[in-house]
């Protein structure tokens, strides 16, 4: 088996909070990441595809195709966005690095044209990263609407 990785970058803001928690509990758990207007990161994402090289091309996957797929289905939707407000596939999801990796997997898993998606690594900083290998995980969605001019509130 051969493993091929494409690295991409994007910049985005997010706010970590759970709308079912009190303000105090959100502050205690998420600390600075609970800033109401969010905070930003320059994310690095590694997408690894595994497979046997094609005998005619030598490729596990054509990296031009993987690059285009990541641009269309991930980067064009998250780069220079606020993940809580602007990205449909994060609606109701706490955008931790863990949830970002799982959500990206779900967005591209069945779109990989050659080979098999093996791993997604999300670097949130030089010191912190998450690896996800596609194990079944259900990310809870919170019934919440967001508004930039007031605190998010639960839908009635």
VEXGU-490949 format. One record per residue (C-alpha): residue number from 1; x, y, z. Coordinates in pm, 1 decimal. Example, Ala and Ser with C-alpha at 12.3 -4.5 7.8 and 13.67 -1.06 7.14 Angstrom:
# VEXGU-490949
seq,east,north,up
1,1230.0,-450.0,780.0
2,1367.0,-106.0,714.0
END
This chain:
# VEXGU-490949
seq,east,north,up
1,0.0,0.0,0.0
2,125.9,348.8,-86.9
3,15.7,664.2,97.2
4,0.1,999.0,-85.0
5,-59.2,1325.5,101.9
6,-166.7,1665.4,-26.1
7,-118.2,1964.1,206.1
8,-347.1,2266.2,182.3
9,-379.7,2583.4,388.4
10,-664.3,2810.6,481.4
11,-730.9,3095.9,719.8
12,-1053.4,3110.3,915.2
13,-1211.6,3234.7,1234.0
14,-1422.3,3037.8,1477.1
15,-1571.0,3053.1,1822.1
16,-1577.2,2752.2,2050.4
17,-1887.2,2746.9,2267.1
18,-2180.0,2523.9,2344.1
19,-2514.7,2707.5,2345.7
20,-2651.1,2468.0,2608.3
21,-2378.8,2572.3,2855.0
22,-2392.4,2877.5,3077.0
23,-2164.4,3170.3,2997.0
24,-1949.9,3070.2,3293.7
25,-1919.8,2706.4,3183.6
26,-1830.6,2808.8,2826.9
27,-1562.3,3041.1,2963.5
28,-1424.9,2770.7,3194.8
29,-1407.1,2506.6,2920.2
30,-1319.2,2705.8,2608.8
31,-1132.9,2999.5,2770.6
32,-993.7,3243.6,2507.3
33,-1146.5,3033.6,2227.9
34,-1490.2,3141.4,2354.3
35,-1433.1,3504.9,2249.0
36,-1774.4,3626.6,2125.1
37,-1646.2,3756.2,1790.8
38,-1419.2,3455.2,1745.5
39,-1049.8,3428.2,1679.5
40,-850.4,3313.2,1381.3
41,-611.6,3041.1,1277.3
42,-395.9,2968.2,976.8
43,-489.0,2604.1,939.4
44,-283.9,2340.4,761.1
45,-469.1,2031.4,642.2
46,-302.9,1712.6,519.4
47,-523.7,1474.8,322.1
48,-379.7,1126.3,277.3
49,-507.2,880.1,16.4
50,-392.4,517.6,9.4
51,-384.9,265.9,-271.4
52,-180.4,71.6,-520.5
53,-10.8,278.3,-790.9
54,-180.2,256.2,-1127.6
55,42.2,45.5,-1356.5
56,3.4,292.4,-1645.0
57,63.8,618.1,-1455.5
58,241.7,516.7,-1137.1
59,-9.8,730.5,-944.0
60,-216.8,625.1,-644.1
61,-413.3,942.6,-716.7
62,-349.3,1224.8,-960.1
63,-252.2,1507.6,-723.3
64,-393.1,1768.0,-964.2
65,-734.4,1604.2,-923.7
66,-698.7,1586.6,-544.7
67,-594.7,1953.4,-535.6
68,-900.1,2052.5,-743.7
69,-1132.0,1840.2,-527.8
70,-1003.2,2000.9,-206.9
71,-1036.9,2348.7,-357.0
72,-1395.1,2288.0,-471.0
73,-1534.3,2103.9,-169.8
74,-1330.1,2243.0,121.8
75,-1109.9,2547.4,62.0
76,-1356.4,2754.2,-140.3
77,-1603.6,2715.9,146.5
78,-1378.3,2779.0,449.0
79,-1090.5,3007.5,346.5
80,-1126.7,3354.7,498.2
81,-1461.5,3262.7,653.2
82,-1602.5,3249.4,1003.8
83,-1670.8,2879.3,1050.2
84,-1964.0,2937.4,1288.9
85,-2142.5,3187.1,1063.3
86,-2038.7,3130.4,702.8
87,-1993.0,2758.3,640.2
88,-2304.5,2551.7,580.9
89,-2148.7,2216.3,669.0
90,-2048.3,2350.1,1012.8
91,-2398.6,2472.2,1096.6
92,-2473.8,2377.9,1457.9
93,-2131.3,2213.0,1505.2
94,-1871.2,2332.8,1755.2
95,-1578.5,2392.5,1513.9
96,-1297.5,2232.0,1713.7
97,-1002.5,2090.2,1521.8
98,-1147.1,1745.0,1596.9
99,-1484.1,1832.2,1444.2
100,-1319.1,2006.7,1149.8
101,-1128.2,1687.6,1062.3
102,-1438.8,1467.9,1087.3
103,-1652.0,1713.8,889.9
104,-1392.5,1747.6,612.7
105,-1378.7,1367.1,589.4
106,-1754.3,1349.6,543.0
107,-1737.3,1619.3,275.0
108,-1478.8,1443.2,56.6
109,-1473.4,1070.9,138.9
110,-1697.7,961.6,-147.5
111,-1554.4,1215.7,-392.5
112,-1199.8,1075.1,-402.6
113,-1157.4,960.2,-767.0
114,-875.3,707.1,-712.6
115,-749.3,523.5,-405.9
116,-913.0,542.2,-64.2
117,-918.1,829.5,182.2
118,-687.6,719.8,465.3
119,-633.7,1015.0,697.7
120,-705.9,1383.3,747.6
121,-474.8,1583.8,970.1
122,-575.0,1934.2,1081.1
123,-303.1,2157.8,1224.9
124,-461.1,2439.8,1422.7
125,-123.6,2573.0,1535.2
126,242.3,2470.3,1534.9
127,180.4,2276.1,1855.4
128,-171.5,2134.3,1813.4
129,-304.8,1898.3,1551.3
130,-569.9,1629.6,1509.0
131,-559.7,1310.6,1301.6
132,-876.3,1136.1,1185.0
133,-885.7,799.0,1009.7
134,-1254.9,777.8,925.3
135,-1389.0,579.0,1217.9
136,-1766.0,631.8,1247.7
137,-1830.3,934.3,1468.0
138,-2151.5,1129.2,1505.8
139,-2089.6,1495.7,1575.9
140,-2370.8,1645.1,1781.8
141,-2549.2,1938.2,1621.6
142,-2683.7,2209.8,1844.1
143,-3012.4,2376.1,1760.9
144,-2882.2,2730.5,1749.5
145,-2904.5,3037.5,1529.5
146,-2614.5,3280.3,1516.0
147,-2632.5,3655.2,1510.4
148,-2332.3,3886.7,1503.0
149,-2518.0,4159.1,1694.8
150,-2623.6,3944.8,1991.4
151,-2544.2,3621.8,2166.3
152,-2651.2,3306.9,1985.0
153,-2978.0,3176.2,2114.9
154,-3153.3,2843.2,2105.9
155,-3427.4,2802.5,1849.5
156,-3775.7,2772.1,1990.8
END
